Amino acid sequence: MEQARKLIKELKTLMGKTDAFSERRRDEIATWFKDNDTPENNALVDKFINDGVAQILKELKDIRINLDQEEIHTL
C-alpha cells in the first residue's frame, strides 16, 4: 500500500505534462496498478480520479463565474 501511495503522489506531479518521459512514466504507473489490483489500491486510484474530477469541476465553475462577470461588464 505504501508503494501505491508513492506512485499516486508521483502521478500527481506528472498530470498535465505532455513530454515523452511523463507520458511513459504515467503508463508505467498505470501498469503497476493493473498488476497490483487490490481493493486498497483501487480505492487510492478512485480517490485520485475523484479528486481530479472535483478540481476540474471547481475550475470550470470559476471560469463560468468569470465569464458571467465579464459579460455583465460588457453590457
N, CA, C and O atoms as a printed pandas DataFrame, in Angstrom:
     atom_number atom_name residue_name chain_id  residue_number  x_coord  y_coord  z_coord
0              1         N          MET        A               1    0.839   -1.194    0.000
1              2        CA          MET        A               1    0.000    0.000    0.000
2              3         C          MET        A               1    0.881    1.255    0.000
3              4         O          MET        A               1    0.526    2.272   -0.596
4              5         N          GLU        A               2    2.022    1.171    0.668
5              6        CA          GLU        A               2    2.926    2.325    0.697
6              7         C          GLU        A               2    3.438    2.650   -0.713
7              8         O          GLU        A               2    3.537    3.817   -1.091
8              9         N          GLN        A               3    3.760    1.606   -1.482
9             10        CA          GLN        A               3    4.211    1.821   -2.856
10            11         C          GLN        A               3    3.109    2.483   -3.675
11            12         O          GLN        A               3    3.386    3.370   -4.483
12            13         N          ALA        A               4    1.885    2.068   -3.476
13            14        CA          ALA        A               4    0.760    2.662   -4.203
14            15         C          ALA        A               4    0.631    4.143   -3.866
15            16         O          ALA        A               4    0.398    4.966   -4.751
16            17         N          ARG        A               5    0.779    4.476   -2.602
17            18        CA          ARG        A               5    0.701    5.899   -2.206
18            19         C          ARG        A               5    1.810    6.716   -2.851
19            20         O          ARG        A               5    1.579    7.837   -3.307
20            21         N          LYS        A               6    3.013    6.154   -2.889
21            22        CA          LYS        A               6    4.139    6.851   -3.521
22            23         C          LYS        A               6    3.872    7.077   -5.003
23            24         O          LYS        A               6    4.163    8.144   -5.543
24            25         N          LEU        A               7    3.315    6.060   -5.650
25            26        CA          LEU        A               7    3.045    6.189   -7.079
26            27         C          LEU        A               7    1.938    7.200   -7.360
27            28         O          LEU        A               7    2.015    7.940   -8.341
28            29         N          ILE        A               8    0.918    7.242   -6.522
29            30        CA          ILE        A               8   -0.139    8.247   -6.687
30            31         C          ILE        A               8    0.450    9.641   -6.529
31            32         O          ILE        A               8    0.128   10.550   -7.295
32            33         N          LYS        A               9    1.310    9.804   -5.536
33            34        CA          LYS        A               9    1.951   11.105   -5.323
34            35         C          LYS        A               9    2.779   11.501   -6.549
35            36         O          LYS        A               9    2.740   12.652   -6.984
36            37         N          GLU        A              10    3.521   10.550   -7.097
37            38        CA          GLU        A              10    4.303   10.826   -8.301
38            39         C          GLU        A              10    3.398   11.136   -9.481
39            40         O          GLU        A              10    3.677   12.037  -10.271
40            41         N          LEU        A              11    2.310   10.380   -9.593
41            42        CA          LEU        A              11    1.377   10.577  -10.689
42            43         C          LEU        A              11    0.802   11.990  -10.684
43            44         O          LEU        A              11    0.615   12.594  -11.740
44            45         N          LYS        A              12    0.525   12.508   -9.505
45            46        CA          LYS        A              12    0.004   13.877   -9.398
46            47         C          LYS        A              12    0.955   14.877  -10.038
47            48         O          LYS        A              12    0.514   15.834  -10.674
48            49         N          THR        A              13    2.260   14.662   -9.874
49            50        CA          THR        A              13    3.236   15.596  -10.441
50            51         C          THR        A              13    3.350   15.465  -11.956
51            52         O          THR        A              13    3.823   16.381  -12.627
52            53         N          LEU        A              14    2.917   14.328  -12.493
53            54        CA          LEU        A              14    3.030   14.079  -13.925
54            55         C          LEU        A              14    1.805   14.523  -14.710
55            56         O          LEU        A              14    1.866   14.655  -15.933
56            57         N          MET        A              15    0.712   14.752  -14.032
57            58        CA          MET        A              15   -0.527   15.098  -14.722
58            59         C          MET        A              15   -0.384   16.451  -15.425
59            60         O          MET        A              15    0.172   17.403  -14.876
60            61         N          GLY        A              16   -0.889   16.503  -16.623
61            62        CA          GLY        A              16   -0.839   17.734  -17.404
62            63         C          GLY        A              16    0.440   17.911  -18.199
63            64         O          GLY        A              16    0.537   18.810  -19.035
64            65         N          LYS        A              17    1.423   17.057  -17.941
65            66        CA          LYS        A              17    2.678   17.146  -18.695
66            67         C          LYS        A              17    2.573   16.287  -19.937
67            68         O          LYS        A              17    2.010   15.192  -19.902
68            69         N          THR        A              18    3.122   16.792  -21.046
69            70        CA          THR        A              18    2.989   16.088  -22.313
70            71         C          THR        A              18    4.320   15.597  -22.872
71            72         O          THR        A              18    4.372   15.091  -23.993
72            73         N          ASP        A              19    5.383   15.742  -22.110
73            74        CA          ASP        A              19    6.679   15.269  -22.608
74            75         C          ASP        A              19    6.713   13.737  -22.599
75            76         O          ASP        A              19    5.936   13.089  -21.897
76            77         N          ALA        A              20    7.612   13.185  -23.378
77            78        CA          ALA        A              20    7.693   11.735  -23.555
78            79         C          ALA        A              20    7.959   11.017  -22.238
79            80         O          ALA        A              20    7.360    9.976  -21.968
80            81         N          PHE        A              21    8.850   11.560  -21.418
81            82        CA          PHE        A              21    9.158   10.908  -20.149
82            83         C          PHE        A              21    7.911   10.807  -19.273
83            84         O          PHE        A              21    7.619    9.746  -18.721
84            85         N          SER        A              22    7.180   11.909  -19.147
85            86        CA          SER        A              22    5.988   11.927  -18.288
86            87         C          SER        A              22    4.934   10.947  -18.793
87            88         O          SER        A              22    4.316   10.230  -18.006
88            89         N          GLU        A              23    4.735   10.921  -20.103
89            90        CA          GLU        A              23    3.751   10.003  -20.669
90            91         C          GLU        A              23    4.158    8.554  -20.427
91            92         O          GLU        A              23    3.324    7.723  -20.067
92            93         N          ARG        A              24    5.433    8.255  -20.624
93            94        CA          ARG        A              24    5.927    6.898  -20.402
94            95         C          ARG        A              24    5.796    6.509  -18.934
95            96         O          ARG        A              24    5.395    5.390  -18.613
96            97         N          ARG        A              25    6.135    7.436  -18.048
97            98        CA          ARG        A              25    6.067    7.138  -16.613
98            99         C          ARG        A              25    4.614    6.933  -16.169
99           100         O          ARG        A              25    4.342    6.047  -15.359
100          101         N          ARG        A              26    3.681    7.735  -16.685
101          102        CA          ARG        A              26    2.265    7.529  -16.363
102          103         C          ARG        A              26    1.815    6.139  -16.797
103          104         O          ARG        A              26    1.080    5.464  -16.076
104          105         N          ASP        A              27    2.259    5.713  -17.980
105          106        CA          ASP        A              27    1.924    4.378  -18.463
106          107         C          ASP        A              27    2.500    3.306  -17.544
107          108         O          ASP        A              27    1.835    2.310  -17.259
108          109         N          GLU        A              28    3.721    3.503  -17.085
109          110        CA          GLU        A              28    4.345    2.543  -16.169
110          111         C          GLU        A              28    3.564    2.456  -14.860
111          112         O          GLU        A              28    3.355    1.367  -14.325
112          113         N          ILE        A              29    3.143    3.590  -14.357
113          114        CA          ILE        A              29    2.369    3.612  -13.107
114          115         C          ILE        A              29    1.023    2.923  -13.314
115          116         O          ILE        A              29    0.582    2.154  -12.460
116          117         N          ALA        A              30    0.374    3.191  -14.435
117          118        CA          ALA        A              30   -0.901    2.538  -14.723
118          119         C          ALA        A              30   -0.719    1.023  -14.798
119          120         O          ALA        A              30   -1.556    0.271  -14.299
120          121         N          THR        A              31    0.359    0.582  -15.412
121          122        CA          THR        A              31    0.645   -0.848  -15.499
122          123         C          THR        A              31    0.866   -1.433  -14.112
123          124         O          THR        A              31    0.400   -2.536  -13.823
124          125         N          TRP        A              32    1.573   -0.706  -13.252
125          126        CA          TRP        A              32    1.797   -1.196  -11.888
126          127         C          TRP        A              32    0.460   -1.398  -11.180
127          128         O          TRP        A              32    0.250   -2.420  -10.527
128          129         N          PHE        A              33   -0.437   -0.433  -11.308
129          130        CA          PHE        A              33   -1.733   -0.564  -10.652
130          131         C          PHE        A              33   -2.546   -1.722  -11.246
131          132         O          PHE        A              33   -3.269   -2.401  -10.517
132          133         N          LYS        A              34   -2.437   -1.951  -12.551
133          134        CA          LYS        A              34   -3.125   -3.102  -13.151
134          135         C          LYS        A              34   -2.553   -4.411  -12.614
135          136         O          LYS        A              34   -3.292   -5.359  -12.349
136          137         N          ASP        A              35   -1.247   -4.454  -12.460
137          138        CA          ASP        A              35   -0.585   -5.661  -11.963
138          139         C          ASP        A              35   -0.786   -5.866  -10.471
139          140         O          ASP        A              35   -0.624   -6.982   -9.977
140          141         N          ASN        A              36   -1.130   -4.828   -9.755
141          142        CA          ASN        A              36   -1.308   -4.876   -8.304
142          143         C          ASN        A              36   -2.734   -4.482   -7.948
143          144         O          ASN        A              36   -2.971   -3.588   -7.136
144          145         N          ASP        A              37   -3.665   -5.167   -8.572
145          146        CA          ASP        A              37   -5.090   -4.881   -8.451
146          147         C          ASP        A              37   -5.626   -5.418   -7.124
147          148         O          ASP        A              37   -5.942   -6.601   -6.995
148          149         N          THR        A              38   -5.719   -4.520   -6.143
149          150        CA          THR        A              38   -6.276   -4.877   -4.842
150          151         C          THR        A              38   -7.352   -3.864   -4.483
151          152         O          THR        A              38   -7.353   -2.759   -5.026
152          153         N          PRO        A              39   -8.257   -4.206   -3.594
153          154        CA          PRO        A              39   -9.271   -3.229   -3.179
154          155         C          PRO        A              39   -8.653   -1.948   -2.605
155          156         O          PRO        A              39   -9.168   -0.853   -2.833
156          157         N          GLU        A              40   -7.565   -2.087   -1.872
157          158        CA          GLU        A              40   -6.914   -0.905   -1.283
158          159         C          GLU        A              40   -6.333   -0.002   -2.367
159          160         O          GLU        A              40   -6.500    1.217   -2.334
160          161         N          ASN        A              41   -5.644   -0.623   -3.334
161          162        CA          ASN        A              41   -5.071    0.175   -4.421
162          163         C          ASN        A              41   -6.162    0.797   -5.281
163          164         O          ASN        A              41   -6.042    1.944   -5.711
164          165         N          ASN        A              42   -7.227    0.038   -5.530
165          166        CA          ASN        A              42   -8.343    0.585   -6.303
166          167         C          ASN        A              42   -8.970    1.779   -5.596
167          168         O          ASN        A              42   -9.375    2.745   -6.243
168          169         N          ALA        A              43   -9.050    1.713   -4.269
169          170        CA          ALA        A              43   -9.603    2.838   -3.507
170          171         C          ALA        A              43   -8.718    4.076   -3.665
171          172         O          ALA        A              43   -9.226    5.191   -3.782
172          173         N          LEU        A              44   -7.397    3.883   -3.670
173          174        CA          LEU        A              44   -6.488    5.021   -3.867
174          175         C          LEU        A              44   -6.654    5.625   -5.257
175          176         O          LEU        A              44   -6.670    6.846   -5.410
176          177         N          VAL        A              45   -6.776    4.774   -6.263
177          178        CA          VAL        A              45   -6.958    5.259   -7.634
178          179         C          VAL        A              45   -8.302    5.975   -7.764
179          180         O          VAL        A              45   -8.391    7.033   -8.387
180          181         N          ASP        A              46   -9.338    5.394   -7.176
181          182        CA          ASP        A              46  -10.655    6.039   -7.210
182          183         C          ASP        A              46  -10.613    7.425   -6.578
183          184         O          ASP        A              46  -11.177    8.376   -7.120
184          185         N          LYS        A              47   -9.949    7.537   -5.439
185          186        CA          LYS        A              47   -9.841    8.831   -4.759
186          187         C          LYS        A              47   -9.067    9.819   -5.624
187          188         O          LYS        A              47   -9.453   10.983   -5.736
188          189         N          PHE        A              48   -7.978    9.360   -6.236
189          190        CA          PHE        A              48   -7.177   10.212   -7.114
190          191         C          PHE        A              48   -8.035   10.741   -8.266
191          192         O          PHE        A              48   -8.007   11.933   -8.574
192          193         N          ILE        A              49   -8.789    9.854   -8.891
193          194        CA          ILE        A              49   -9.640   10.261  -10.009
194          195         C          ILE        A              49  -10.743   11.203   -9.536
195          196         O          ILE        A              49  -10.981   12.241  -10.154
196          197         N          ASN        A              50  -11.413   10.849   -8.452
197          198        CA          ASN        A              50  -12.497   11.695   -7.940
198          199         C          ASN        A              50  -12.000   13.072   -7.524
199          200         O          ASN        A              50  -12.673   14.073   -7.772
200          201         N          ASP        A              51  -10.833   13.135   -6.896
201          202        CA          ASP        A              51  -10.258   14.424   -6.529
202          203         C          ASP        A              51   -9.936   15.254   -7.767
203          204         O          ASP        A              51  -10.146   16.467   -7.785
204          205         N          GLY        A              52   -9.422   14.586   -8.805
205          206        CA          GLY        A              52   -9.110   15.285  -10.051
206          207         C          GLY        A              52  -10.356   15.833  -10.723
207          208         O          GLY        A              52  -10.365   16.966  -11.202
208          209         N          VAL        A              53  -11.400   15.032  -10.756
209          210        CA          VAL        A              53  -12.664   15.482  -11.360
210          211         C          VAL        A              53  -13.243   16.645  -10.558
211          212         O          VAL        A              53  -13.731   17.618  -11.133
212          213         N          ALA        A              54  -13.190   16.545   -9.235
213          214        CA          ALA        A              54  -13.700   17.629   -8.387
214          215         C          ALA        A              54  -12.935   18.924   -8.652
215          216         O          ALA        A              54  -13.532   20.000   -8.696
216          217         N          GLN        A              55  -11.622   18.824   -8.827
217          218        CA          GLN        A              55  -10.811   20.007   -9.100
218          219         C          GLN        A              55  -11.185   20.622  -10.449
219          220         O          GLN        A              55  -11.296   21.842  -10.574
220          221         N          ILE        A              56  -11.378   19.778  -11.445
221          222        CA          ILE        A              56  -11.765   20.271  -12.770
222          223         C          ILE        A              56  -13.129   20.956  -12.712
223          224         O          ILE        A              56  -13.316   22.017  -13.307
224          225         N          LEU        A              57  -14.080   20.354  -11.998
225          226        CA          LEU        A              57  -15.406   20.958  -11.868
226          227         C          LEU        A              57  -15.340   22.305  -11.155
227          228         O          LEU        A              57  -16.054   23.238  -11.523
228          229         N          LYS        A              58  -14.488   22.410  -10.136
229          230        CA          LYS        A              58  -14.313   23.683   -9.423
230          231         C          LYS        A              58  -13.739   24.733  -10.370
231          232         O          LYS        A              58  -14.207   25.871  -10.401
232          233         N          GLU        A              59  -12.729   24.349  -11.138
233          234        CA          GLU        A              59  -12.126   25.294  -12.075
234          235         C          GLU        A              59  -13.133   25.714  -13.145
235          236         O          GLU        A              59  -13.176   26.880  -13.538
236          237         N          LEU        A              60  -13.933   24.774  -13.609
237          238        CA          LEU        A              60  -14.958   25.097  -14.596
238          239         C          LEU        A              60  -15.982   26.068  -14.029
239          240         O          LEU        A              60  -16.406   27.002  -14.710
240          241         N          LYS        A              61  -16.377   25.847  -12.788
241          242        CA          LYS        A              61  -17.318   26.760  -12.132
242          243         C          LYS        A              61  -16.715   28.157  -12.029
243          244         O          LYS        A              61  -17.392   29.149  -12.297
244          245         N          ASP        A              62  -15.440   28.236  -11.641
245          246        CA          ASP        A              62  -14.767   29.529  -11.545
246          247         C          ASP        A              62  -14.707   30.231  -12.900
247          248         O          ASP        A              62  -14.896   31.444  -12.983
248          249         N          ILE        A              63  -14.447   29.476  -13.947
249          250        CA          ILE        A              63  -14.404   30.058  -15.293
250          251         C          ILE        A              63  -15.771   30.606  -15.679
251          252         O          ILE        A              63  -15.882   31.698  -16.236
252          253         N          ARG        A              64  -16.808   29.831  -15.376
253          254        CA          ARG        A              64  -18.167   30.293  -15.704
254          255         C          ARG        A              64  -18.511   31.566  -14.952
255          256         O          ARG        A              64  -19.120   32.477  -15.513
256          257         N          ILE        A              65  -18.126   31.635  -13.687
257          258        CA          ILE        A              65  -18.377   32.840  -12.897
258          259         C          ILE        A              65  -17.655   34.027  -13.517
259          260         O          ILE        A              65  -18.231   35.106  -13.656
260          261         N          ASN        A              66  -16.391   33.828  -13.890
261          262        CA          ASN        A              66  -15.615   34.912  -14.506
262          263         C          ASN        A              66  -16.233   35.347  -15.829
263          264         O          ASN        A              66  -16.300   36.541  -16.120
264          265         N          LEU        A              67  -16.681   34.390  -16.626
265          266        CA          LEU        A              67  -17.312   34.744  -17.896
266          267         C          LEU        A              67  -18.599   35.526  -17.666
267          268         O          LEU        A              67  -18.870   36.507  -18.360
268          269         N          ASP        A              68  -19.383   35.093  -16.700
269          270        CA          ASP        A              68  -20.614   35.818  -16.385
270          271         C          ASP        A              68  -20.316   37.250  -15.932
271          272         O          ASP        A              68  -21.021   38.185  -16.312
272          273         N          GLN        A              69  -19.279   37.413  -15.128
273          274        CA          GLN        A              69  -18.911   38.752  -14.655
274          275         C          GLN        A              69  -18.419   39.610  -15.817
275          276         O          GLN        A              69  -18.731   40.799  -15.886
276          277         N          GLU        A              70  -17.647   39.010  -16.736
277          278        CA          GLU        A              70  -17.173   39.757  -17.894
278          279         C          GLU        A              70  -18.340   40.160  -18.801
279          280         O          GLU        A              70  -18.350   41.250  -19.373
280          281         N          GLU        A              71  -19.309   39.270  -18.918
281          282        CA          GLU        A              71  -20.478   39.570  -19.748
282          283         C          GLU        A              71  -21.262   40.727  -19.159
283          284         O          GLU        A              71  -21.745   41.590  -19.892
284          285         N          ILE        A              72  -21.391   40.750  -17.844
285          286        CA          ILE        A              72  -22.108   41.838  -17.178
286          287         C          ILE        A              72  -21.383   43.159  -17.416
287          288         O          ILE        A              72  -22.026   44.184  -17.644
288          289         N          HIS        A              73  -20.055   43.144  -17.364
289          290        CA          HIS        A              73  -19.276   44.374  -17.544
290          291         C          HIS        A              73  -19.328   44.872  -18.985
291          292         O          HIS        A              73  -19.197   46.072  -19.228
292          293         N          THR        A              74  -19.515   43.975  -19.930
293          294        CA          THR        A              74  -19.559   44.413  -21.332
294          295         C          THR        A              74  -20.924   44.928  -21.737
295          296         O          THR        A              74  -21.063   45.576  -22.775
296          297         N          LEU        A              75  -21.935   44.646  -20.925
297          298        CA          LEU        A              75  -23.278   45.130  -21.252
298          299         C          LEU        A              75  -23.365   46.549  -20.863
299          300         O          LEU        A              75  -24.408   47.176  -21.043
